[in-house]
Amino acid sequence: MTNSKLLACLFFIFYLILFFMVIASKNMIAMYMMSIGMLLEALVNLIRVYHRK
């Protein structure tokens, strides 16, 4: 995903919170968080692809 340790840690914490939301049966919040997380990961990858050129 990324070479940045800070960004990797932030995504890990974000998805850990997401995991606890699922355990707590907060499924709608978990779905919103999942879509935001996937969108942010795609955005980071897109920026990295165009930044290298």
N, CA, C, O and CB atoms as a CASP TS submission, in Angstrom:
PFRMAT TS
TARGET T0000
AUTHOR 0000-0000-0000
METHOD Language model
MODEL 1
PARENT N/A
ATOM      1  N   MET     1       0.821  -1.183   0.000  1.00  0.00           N
ATOM      2  CA  MET     1       0.000   0.000   0.000  1.00  0.00           C
ATOM      3  C   MET     1       0.868   1.251   0.000  1.00  0.00           C
ATOM      4  O   MET     1       0.781   2.073  -0.912  1.00  0.00           O
ATOM      5  CB  MET     1      -0.936  -0.005   1.197  1.00  0.00           C
ATOM      6  N   THR     2       1.698   1.394   1.014  1.00  0.00           N
ATOM      7  CA  THR     2       2.502   2.602   1.116  1.00  0.00           C
ATOM      8  C   THR     2       3.841   2.291   1.766  1.00  0.00           C
ATOM      9  O   THR     2       3.979   1.313   2.501  1.00  0.00           O
ATOM     10  CB  THR     2       1.758   3.680   1.912  1.00  0.00           C
ATOM     11  N   ASN     3       4.819   3.131   1.486  1.00  0.00           N
ATOM     12  CA  ASN     3       6.133   2.964   2.096  1.00  0.00           C
ATOM     13  C   ASN     3       6.269   3.788   3.371  1.00  0.00           C
ATOM     14  O   ASN     3       7.265   3.664   4.082  1.00  0.00           O
ATOM     15  CB  ASN     3       7.223   3.351   1.110  1.00  0.00           C
ATOM     16  N   SER     4       5.288   4.620   3.665  1.00  0.00           N
ATOM     17  CA  SER     4       5.327   5.471   4.843  1.00  0.00           C
ATOM     18  C   SER     4       4.899   4.676   6.081  1.00  0.00           C
ATOM     19  O   SER     4       3.804   4.115   6.126  1.00  0.00           O
ATOM     20  CB  SER     4       4.420   6.706   4.648  1.00  0.00           C
ATOM     21  N   LYS     5       5.772   4.639   7.071  1.00  0.00           N
ATOM     22  CA  LYS     5       5.446   3.922   8.312  1.00  0.00           C
ATOM     23  C   LYS     5       4.321   4.618   9.061  1.00  0.00           C
ATOM     24  O   LYS     5       3.459   3.956   9.639  1.00  0.00           O
ATOM     25  CB  LYS     5       6.685   3.808   9.215  1.00  0.00           C
ATOM     26  N   LEU     6       4.320   5.935   9.058  1.00  0.00           N
ATOM     27  CA  LEU     6       3.279   6.688   9.747  1.00  0.00           C
ATOM     28  C   LEU     6       1.918   6.427   9.123  1.00  0.00           C
ATOM     29  O   LEU     6       0.944   6.185   9.836  1.00  0.00           O
ATOM     30  CB  LEU     6       3.593   8.182   9.718  1.00  0.00           C
ATOM     31  N   LEU     7       1.844   6.473   7.810  1.00  0.00           N
ATOM     32  CA  LEU     7       0.580   6.233   7.126  1.00  0.00           C
ATOM     33  C   LEU     7       0.099   4.797   7.336  1.00  0.00           C
ATOM     34  O   LEU     7      -1.098   4.558   7.501  1.00  0.00           O
ATOM     35  CB  LEU     7       0.724   6.526   5.635  1.00  0.00           C
ATOM     36  N   ALA     8       1.025   3.854   7.330  1.00  0.00           N
ATOM     37  CA  ALA     8       0.665   2.463   7.577  1.00  0.00           C
ATOM     38  C   ALA     8       0.116   2.287   8.995  1.00  0.00           C
ATOM     39  O   ALA     8      -0.845   1.545   9.199  1.00  0.00           O
ATOM     40  CB  ALA     8       1.880   1.550   7.358  1.00  0.00           C
ATOM     41  N   CYS     9       0.716   2.961   9.965  1.00  0.00           N
ATOM     42  CA  CYS     9       0.225   2.890  11.352  1.00  0.00           C
ATOM     43  C   CYS     9      -1.155   3.522  11.477  1.00  0.00           C
ATOM     44  O   CYS     9      -2.023   2.991  12.171  1.00  0.00           O
ATOM     45  CB  CYS     9       1.209   3.587  12.310  1.00  0.00           C
ATOM     46  N   LEU    10      -1.360   4.645  10.813  1.00  0.00           N
ATOM     47  CA  LEU    10      -2.668   5.300  10.863  1.00  0.00           C
ATOM     48  C   LEU    10      -3.760   4.420  10.272  1.00  0.00           C
ATOM     49  O   LEU    10      -4.850   4.312  10.834  1.00  0.00           O
ATOM     50  CB  LEU    10      -2.621   6.631  10.123  1.00  0.00           C
ATOM     51  N   PHE    11      -3.465   3.786   9.132  1.00  0.00           N
ATOM     52  CA  PHE    11      -4.450   2.887   8.532  1.00  0.00           C
ATOM     53  C   PHE    11      -4.702   1.677   9.422  1.00  0.00           C
ATOM     54  O   PHE    11      -5.833   1.200   9.512  1.00  0.00           O
ATOM     55  CB  PHE    11      -3.985   2.432   7.149  1.00  0.00           C
ATOM     56  N   PHE    12      -3.661   1.177  10.079  1.00  0.00           N
ATOM     57  CA  PHE    12      -3.835   0.045  10.987  1.00  0.00           C
ATOM     58  C   PHE    12      -4.767   0.416  12.139  1.00  0.00           C
ATOM     59  O   PHE    12      -5.677  -0.342  12.475  1.00  0.00           O
ATOM     60  CB  PHE    12      -2.474  -0.423  11.532  1.00  0.00           C
ATOM     61  N   ILE    13      -4.539   1.570  12.737  1.00  0.00           N
ATOM     62  CA  ILE    13      -5.398   2.025  13.834  1.00  0.00           C
ATOM     63  C   ILE    13      -6.822   2.229  13.345  1.00  0.00           C
ATOM     64  O   ILE    13      -7.775   1.844  14.022  1.00  0.00           O
ATOM     65  CB  ILE    13      -4.856   3.328  14.445  1.00  0.00           C
ATOM     66  N   PHE    14      -6.970   2.833  12.173  1.00  0.00           N
ATOM     67  CA  PHE    14      -8.295   3.064  11.599  1.00  0.00           C
ATOM     68  C   PHE    14      -9.046   1.744  11.413  1.00  0.00           C
ATOM     69  O   PHE    14     -10.215   1.633  11.783  1.00  0.00           O
ATOM     70  CB  PHE    14      -8.174   3.802  10.253  1.00  0.00           C
ATOM     71  N   TYR    15      -8.367   0.741  10.835  1.00  0.00           N
ATOM     72  CA  TYR    15      -9.020  -0.545  10.603  1.00  0.00           C
ATOM     73  C   TYR    15      -9.224  -1.329  11.900  1.00  0.00           C
ATOM     74  O   TYR    15     -10.135  -2.151  11.983  1.00  0.00           O
ATOM     75  CB  TYR    15      -8.204  -1.374   9.623  1.00  0.00           C
ATOM     76  N   LEU    16      -8.399  -1.089  12.900  1.00  0.00           N
ATOM     77  CA  LEU    16      -8.612  -1.709  14.202  1.00  0.00           C
ATOM     78  C   LEU    16      -9.893  -1.163  14.845  1.00  0.00           C
ATOM     79  O   LEU    16     -10.679  -1.918  15.418  1.00  0.00           O
ATOM     80  CB  LEU    16      -7.394  -1.464  15.124  1.00  0.00           C
ATOM     81  N   ILE    17     -10.091   0.141  14.744  1.00  0.00           N
ATOM     82  CA  ILE    17     -11.335   0.752  15.223  1.00  0.00           C
ATOM     83  C   ILE    17     -12.521   0.196  14.444  1.00  0.00           C
ATOM     84  O   ILE    17     -13.571  -0.089  15.021  1.00  0.00           O
ATOM     85  CB  ILE    17     -11.278   2.295  15.090  1.00  0.00           C
ATOM     86  N   LEU    18     -12.353   0.045  13.147  1.00  0.00           N
ATOM     87  CA  LEU    18     -13.398  -0.550  12.302  1.00  0.00           C
ATOM     88  C   LEU    18     -13.747  -1.951  12.784  1.00  0.00           C
ATOM     89  O   LEU    18     -14.925  -2.300  12.864  1.00  0.00           O
ATOM     90  CB  LEU    18     -12.945  -0.596  10.830  1.00  0.00           C
ATOM     91  N   PHE    19     -12.750  -2.751  13.102  1.00  0.00           N
ATOM     92  CA  PHE    19     -12.964  -4.103  13.594  1.00  0.00           C
ATOM     93  C   PHE    19     -13.797  -4.097  14.875  1.00  0.00           C
ATOM     94  O   PHE    19     -14.714  -4.905  15.023  1.00  0.00           O
ATOM     95  CB  PHE    19     -11.625  -4.796  13.838  1.00  0.00           C
ATOM     96  N   PHE    20     -13.480  -3.187  15.803  1.00  0.00           N
ATOM     97  CA  PHE    20     -14.239  -3.103  17.045  1.00  0.00           C
ATOM     98  C   PHE    20     -15.667  -2.628  16.808  1.00  0.00           C
ATOM     99  O   PHE    20     -16.577  -3.014  17.543  1.00  0.00           O
ATOM    100  CB  PHE    20     -13.543  -2.174  18.019  1.00  0.00           C
ATOM    101  N   MET    21     -15.873  -1.795  15.789  1.00  0.00           N
ATOM    102  CA  MET    21     -17.236  -1.375  15.435  1.00  0.00           C
ATOM    103  C   MET    21     -18.063  -2.577  14.976  1.00  0.00           C
ATOM    104  O   MET    21     -19.243  -2.689  15.309  1.00  0.00           O
ATOM    105  CB  MET    21     -17.203  -0.293  14.326  1.00  0.00           C
ATOM    106  N   VAL    22     -17.451  -3.456  14.224  1.00  0.00           N
ATOM    107  CA  VAL    22     -18.156  -4.668  13.769  1.00  0.00           C
ATOM    108  C   VAL    22     -18.483  -5.556  14.960  1.00  0.00           C
ATOM    109  O   VAL    22     -19.592  -6.082  15.056  1.00  0.00           O
ATOM    110  CB  VAL    22     -17.302  -5.453  12.733  1.00  0.00           C
ATOM    111  N   ILE    23     -17.529  -5.726  15.867  1.00  0.00           N
ATOM    112  CA  ILE    23     -17.767  -6.548  17.059  1.00  0.00           C
ATOM    113  C   ILE    23     -18.910  -5.966  17.896  1.00  0.00           C
ATOM    114  O   ILE    23     -19.704  -6.711  18.472  1.00  0.00           O
ATOM    115  CB  ILE    23     -16.478  -6.651  17.911  1.00  0.00           C
ATOM    116  N   ALA    24     -18.989  -4.642  17.961  1.00  0.00           N
ATOM    117  CA  ALA    24     -20.019  -3.975  18.765  1.00  0.00           C
ATOM    118  C   ALA    24     -21.349  -3.856  18.022  1.00  0.00           C
ATOM    119  O   ALA    24     -22.267  -3.186  18.497  1.00  0.00           O
ATOM    120  CB  ALA    24     -19.541  -2.591  19.177  1.00  0.00           C
ATOM    121  N   SER    25     -21.455  -4.489  16.882  1.00  0.00           N
ATOM    122  CA  SER    25     -22.675  -4.471  16.058  1.00  0.00           C
ATOM    123  C   SER    25     -23.059  -3.074  15.578  1.00  0.00           C
ATOM    124  O   SER    25     -24.241  -2.767  15.425  1.00  0.00           O
ATOM    125  CB  SER    25     -23.827  -5.058  16.838  1.00  0.00           C
ATOM    126  N   LYS    26     -22.077  -2.250  15.346  1.00  0.00           N
ATOM    127  CA  LYS    26     -22.292  -0.924  14.753  1.00  0.00           C
ATOM    128  C   LYS    26     -22.011  -1.034  13.253  1.00  0.00           C
ATOM    129  O   LYS    26     -21.092  -0.407  12.726  1.00  0.00           O
ATOM    130  CB  LYS    26     -21.369   0.175  15.431  1.00  0.00           C
ATOM    131  N   ASN    27     -22.830  -1.848  12.585  1.00  0.00           N
ATOM    132  CA  ASN    27     -22.547  -2.231  11.209  1.00  0.00           C
ATOM    133  C   ASN    27     -22.607  -1.076  10.221  1.00  0.00           C
ATOM    134  O   ASN    27     -21.806  -1.035   9.288  1.00  0.00           O
ATOM    135  CB  ASN    27     -23.499  -3.284  10.785  1.00  0.00           C
ATOM    136  N   MET    28     -23.523  -0.146  10.394  1.00  0.00           N
ATOM    137  CA  MET    28     -23.629   0.956   9.442  1.00  0.00           C
ATOM    138  C   MET    28     -22.417   1.873   9.546  1.00  0.00           C
ATOM    139  O   MET    28     -21.869   2.300   8.529  1.00  0.00           O
ATOM    140  CB  MET    28     -24.919   1.753   9.681  1.00  0.00           C
ATOM    141  N   ILE    29     -21.996   2.178  10.777  1.00  0.00           N
ATOM    142  CA  ILE    29     -20.786   2.989  10.967  1.00  0.00           C
ATOM    143  C   ILE    29     -19.578   2.262  10.393  1.00  0.00           C
ATOM    144  O   ILE    29     -18.712   2.877   9.772  1.00  0.00           O
ATOM    145  CB  ILE    29     -20.561   3.303  12.469  1.00  0.00           C
ATOM    146  N   ALA    30     -19.523   0.947  10.603  1.00  0.00           N
ATOM    147  CA  ALA    30     -18.418   0.146  10.084  1.00  0.00           C
ATOM    148  C   ALA    30     -18.382   0.184   8.561  1.00  0.00           C
ATOM    149  O   ALA    30     -17.304   0.238   7.969  1.00  0.00           O
ATOM    150  CB  ALA    30     -18.533  -1.299  10.572  1.00  0.00           C
ATOM    151  N   MET    31     -19.541   0.155   7.926  1.00  0.00           N
ATOM    152  CA  MET    31     -19.571   0.221   6.456  1.00  0.00           C
ATOM    153  C   MET    31     -19.095   1.577   5.959  1.00  0.00           C
ATOM    154  O   MET    31     -18.367   1.655   4.969  1.00  0.00           O
ATOM    155  CB  MET    31     -20.988  -0.057   5.933  1.00  0.00           C
ATOM    156  N   TYR    32     -19.502   2.648   6.641  1.00  0.00           N
ATOM    157  CA  TYR    32     -19.020   3.977   6.266  1.00  0.00           C
ATOM    158  C   TYR    32     -17.508   4.068   6.437  1.00  0.00           C
ATOM    159  O   TYR    32     -16.809   4.592   5.570  1.00  0.00           O
ATOM    160  CB  TYR    32     -19.717   5.062   7.105  1.00  0.00           C
ATOM    161  N   MET    33     -17.008   3.555   7.561  1.00  0.00           N
ATOM    162  CA  MET    33     -15.566   3.586   7.799  1.00  0.00           C
ATOM    163  C   MET    33     -14.815   2.768   6.759  1.00  0.00           C
ATOM    164  O   MET    33     -13.747   3.174   6.302  1.00  0.00           O
ATOM    165  CB  MET    33     -15.248   3.067   9.197  1.00  0.00           C
ATOM    166  N   MET    34     -15.366   1.619   6.382  1.00  0.00           N
ATOM    167  CA  MET    34     -14.710   0.780   5.391  1.00  0.00           C
ATOM    168  C   MET    34     -14.624   1.491   4.045  1.00  0.00           C
ATOM    169  O   MET    34     -13.587   1.450   3.382  1.00  0.00           O
ATOM    170  CB  MET    34     -15.453  -0.546   5.242  1.00  0.00           C
ATOM    171  N   SER    35     -15.702   2.136   3.647  1.00  0.00           N
ATOM    172  CA  SER    35     -15.680   2.835   2.357  1.00  0.00           C
ATOM    173  C   SER    35     -14.724   4.028   2.399  1.00  0.00           C
ATOM    174  O   SER    35     -14.032   4.297   1.418  1.00  0.00           O
ATOM    175  CB  SER    35     -17.098   3.307   1.976  1.00  0.00           C
ATOM    176  N   ILE    36     -14.680   4.742   3.523  1.00  0.00           N
ATOM    177  CA  ILE    36     -13.741   5.856   3.650  1.00  0.00           C
ATOM    178  C   ILE    36     -12.305   5.350   3.614  1.00  0.00           C
ATOM    179  O   ILE    36     -11.453   5.944   2.953  1.00  0.00           O
ATOM    180  CB  ILE    36     -13.997   6.637   4.951  1.00  0.00           C
ATOM    181  N   GLY    37     -12.034   4.261   4.318  1.00  0.00           N
ATOM    182  CA  GLY    37     -10.687   3.680   4.332  1.00  0.00           C
ATOM    183  C   GLY    37     -10.237   3.229   2.959  1.00  0.00           C
ATOM    184  O   GLY    37      -9.098   3.478   2.566  1.00  0.00           O
ATOM    185  N   MET    38     -11.116   2.568   2.226  1.00  0.00           N
ATOM    186  CA  MET    38     -10.750   2.108   0.881  1.00  0.00           C
ATOM    187  C   MET    38     -10.532   3.289  -0.058  1.00  0.00           C
ATOM    188  O   MET    38      -9.618   3.267  -0.882  1.00  0.00           O
ATOM    189  CB  MET    38     -11.837   1.179   0.314  1.00  0.00           C
ATOM    190  N   LEU    39     -11.367   4.317   0.061  1.00  0.00           N
ATOM    191  CA  LEU    39     -11.205   5.506  -0.767  1.00  0.00           C
ATOM    192  C   LEU    39      -9.888   6.214  -0.458  1.00  0.00           C
ATOM    193  O   LEU    39      -9.192   6.655  -1.372  1.00  0.00           O
ATOM    194  CB  LEU    39     -12.380   6.463  -0.558  1.00  0.00           C
ATOM    195  N   LEU    40      -9.546   6.324   0.823  1.00  0.00           N
ATOM    196  CA  LEU    40      -8.279   6.960   1.194  1.00  0.00           C
ATOM    197  C   LEU    40      -7.074   6.167   0.694  1.00  0.00           C
ATOM    198  O   LEU    40      -6.098   6.752   0.224  1.00  0.00           O
ATOM    199  CB  LEU    40      -8.198   7.121   2.706  1.00  0.00           C
ATOM    200  N   GLU    41      -7.138   4.842   0.793  1.00  0.00           N
ATOM    201  CA  GLU    41      -6.044   4.019   0.280  1.00  0.00           C
ATOM    202  C   GLU    41      -5.881   4.186  -1.227  1.00  0.00           C
ATOM    203  O   GLU    41      -4.761   4.275  -1.730  1.00  0.00           O
ATOM    204  CB  GLU    41      -6.282   2.550   0.618  1.00  0.00           C
ATOM    205  N   ALA    42      -6.997   4.227  -1.941  1.00  0.00           N
ATOM    206  CA  ALA    42      -6.937   4.424  -3.392  1.00  0.00           C
ATOM    207  C   ALA    42      -6.368   5.799  -3.723  1.00  0.00           C
ATOM    208  O   ALA    42      -5.594   5.942  -4.670  1.00  0.00           O
ATOM    209  CB  ALA    42      -8.334   4.263  -4.019  1.00  0.00           C
ATOM    210  N   LEU    43      -6.751   6.813  -2.943  1.00  0.00           N
ATOM    211  CA  LEU    43      -6.252   8.167  -3.174  1.00  0.00           C
ATOM    212  C   LEU    43      -4.745   8.242  -2.934  1.00  0.00           C
ATOM    213  O   LEU    43      -4.023   8.869  -3.709  1.00  0.00           O
ATOM    214  CB  LEU    43      -6.982   9.167  -2.269  1.00  0.00           C
ATOM    215  N   VAL    44      -4.274   7.607  -1.866  1.00  0.00           N
ATOM    216  CA  VAL    44      -2.837   7.594  -1.576  1.00  0.00           C
ATOM    217  C   VAL    44      -2.078   6.926  -2.716  1.00  0.00           C
ATOM    218  O   VAL    44      -1.048   7.435  -3.157  1.00  0.00           O
ATOM    219  CB  VAL    44      -2.552   6.864  -0.243  1.00  0.00           C
ATOM    220  N   ASN    45      -2.581   5.792  -3.194  1.00  0.00           N
ATOM    221  CA  ASN    45      -1.917   5.098  -4.295  1.00  0.00           C
ATOM    222  C   ASN    45      -1.938   5.920  -5.576  1.00  0.00           C
ATOM    223  O   ASN    45      -0.952   5.940  -6.312  1.00  0.00           O
ATOM    224  CB  ASN    45      -2.575   3.751  -4.538  1.00  0.00           C
ATOM    225  N   LEU    46      -3.045   6.595  -5.850  1.00  0.00           N
ATOM    226  CA  LEU    46      -3.149   7.431  -7.043  1.00  0.00           C
ATOM    227  C   LEU    46      -2.166   8.593  -6.984  1.00  0.00           C
ATOM    228  O   LEU    46      -1.516   8.913  -7.979  1.00  0.00           O
ATOM    229  CB  LEU    46      -4.576   7.957  -7.203  1.00  0.00           C
ATOM    230  N   ILE    47      -2.059   9.219  -5.826  1.00  0.00           N
ATOM    231  CA  ILE    47      -1.108  10.322  -5.666  1.00  0.00           C
ATOM    232  C   ILE    47       0.321   9.832  -5.856  1.00  0.00           C
ATOM    233  O   ILE    47       1.132  10.503  -6.494  1.00  0.00           O
ATOM    234  CB  ILE    47      -1.264  10.976  -4.284  1.00  0.00           C
ATOM    235  N   ARG    48       0.628   8.666  -5.303  1.00  0.00           N
ATOM    236  CA  ARG    48       1.984   8.125  -5.439  1.00  0.00           C
ATOM    237  C   ARG    48       2.318   7.778  -6.886  1.00  0.00           C
ATOM    238  O   ARG    48       3.452   7.976  -7.321  1.00  0.00           O
ATOM    239  CB  ARG    48       2.145   6.889  -4.566  1.00  0.00           C
ATOM    240  N   VAL    49       1.358   7.269  -7.625  1.00  0.00           N
ATOM    241  CA  VAL    49       1.599   6.917  -9.034  1.00  0.00           C
ATOM    242  C   VAL    49       1.923   8.154  -9.839  1.00  0.00           C
ATOM    243  O   VAL    49       2.870   8.141 -10.626  1.00  0.00           O
ATOM    244  CB  VAL    49       0.380   6.201  -9.639  1.00  0.00           C
ATOM    245  N   TYR    50       1.165   9.223  -9.667  1.00  0.00           N
ATOM    246  CA  TYR    50       1.392  10.439 -10.451  1.00  0.00           C
ATOM    247  C   TYR    50       2.517  11.291  -9.906  1.00  0.00           C
ATOM    248  O   TYR    50       3.070  12.118 -10.631  1.00  0.00           O
ATOM    249  CB  TYR    50       0.137  11.255 -10.505  1.00  0.00           C
ATOM    250  N   HIS    51       2.871  11.109  -8.641  1.00  0.00           N
ATOM    251  CA  HIS    51       3.969  11.876  -8.063  1.00  0.00           C
ATOM    252  C   HIS    51       5.329  11.369  -8.565  1.00  0.00           C
ATOM    253  O   HIS    51       6.287  12.139  -8.630  1.00  0.00           O
ATOM    254  CB  HIS    51       3.911  11.806  -6.531  1.00  0.00           C
ATOM    255  N   ARG    52       5.415  10.109  -8.911  1.00  0.00           N
ATOM    256  CA  ARG    52       6.682   9.507  -9.367  1.00  0.00           C
ATOM    257  C   ARG    52       7.088   9.990 -10.752  1.00  0.00           C
ATOM    258  O   ARG    52       8.270   9.964 -11.093  1.00  0.00           O
ATOM    259  CB  ARG    52       6.567   7.990  -9.377  1.00  0.00           C
ATOM    260  N   LYS    53       6.122  10.431 -11.551  1.00  0.00           N
ATOM    261  CA  LYS    53       6.451  10.822 -12.933  1.00  0.00           C
ATOM    262  C   LYS    53       7.014  12.199 -13.038  1.00  0.00           C
ATOM    263  O   LYS    53       7.333  12.654 -14.136  1.00  0.00           O
ATOM    264  CB  LYS    53       5.248  10.733 -13.797  1.00  0.00           C
TER
END
